[in-house]
Each structure stands twice: as C-alpha cells, then as structure tokens.
Amino acid sequence: MTEEVGCITGELTVVTTAFPTGQAWVAVQYRGADEWYTLTGTPTPLPAGESLAHYHQRVLDAVRTGGETVAPPAAGTGQ
C-alpha cells in the first residue's frame, strides 16, 4: 500500500532508508520504472535496537506476504 497511488502489485523494488532523526522511510517502485512511492506508514521510528538491514528484511517479508502491506511496527509490539 502506498501513499501516492494506493495498492501496487507485481515485480517491485524496495528501498529502506534511515534518517538521522531515527526514522526509517520505505519506498517501492515497479521494477525498471522511474517513479518511487512511499510505503504507507513511513517514515516510522526505526525500532530500538534493530538494525536497518533487519528492519528492511521485515519490510521485504511483509511486502512479499501482500494484503495491502504497511510499514511493519517495532518487533514485539503486536501492532
């Protein structure tokens, strides 16, 4: 699920970026396209004690699952 165009499907590229403010931003694009779309729920606080690489993997897992995915919450919060 994206802020700009809603739900997108197909072959996607996903990038997760950390800001100095401690937040993570996730963007997706159709593979080979020029436009990037913000994953709904980001930017979001990067979970305490979790590396950007680990959070990115959780994002990828959620995107692969589908179902109008939004940014995953901090691990163990149950949100």
N, C-alpha and C positions, 0 to 999 in steps of 0.2 A: 504494500500500500504506500503510495507516495503523496506528498503534499500537493504537488502540482497537477497531476493527472489521474490520481486515484490508483486503482489496481493495475499493475502491469505483469505480464507473464511472458514466458519464452526464455531464450538464452540471454542471460543478464551478466553484466559485470558489476561487482560490488566493491566499493572502497570505503574504508573506515578511517577517519582522521581524528586525531586527538588535538584539542586546542589547549593553549597554556592555562586556560581557566579551569581545566579538569573535566571538560565536557568532550564527548565523542559525537562526531557527525557522520552519518552514513548516507552515501549516495549510491544510486543504481542507474544503470543505463542499459539500453538494449545493446547487445554485443555488436560492435562495429559502428554504433551511432555516435553522434557528436553531443547530444543533449544528456545532461545528468539530472536526476530527480532526487529530491530529499526523501529518505525513508521516514514515514510518519513516526513521530515520537522523538525525532532528533532535531537539534542536538539534545543530548541527555547526559547527565553526570556519568562519567566513567566510573564503574563500580570500584569502590575502595579495595585496594589490594589485588585488583585484576589487571593484567597487562592488556595493552591494546590488542596484541595478537590473539589473546584468549577471547576477548570480547568480540573481535572480528569473527573468530570461528563460531561463536554462539550466534552471531548475526547470520552467517552463512547457513548454519543448521536451520535457523528459523525460516530463512528465505526458501531453502530447499523444501521445507515442510509445506510452505504455501499458506493458503487460508487467510489472505489479507493480512500478512505479517506486518507487525510494527516493531519498533526497536525493542529488544528484549530488556527486561528490568535487571537490576543487580541480582546476581546469583543468590538464591536462598531467601528472597523477599516474598516469593509466592504471588507476585503481582502479575 
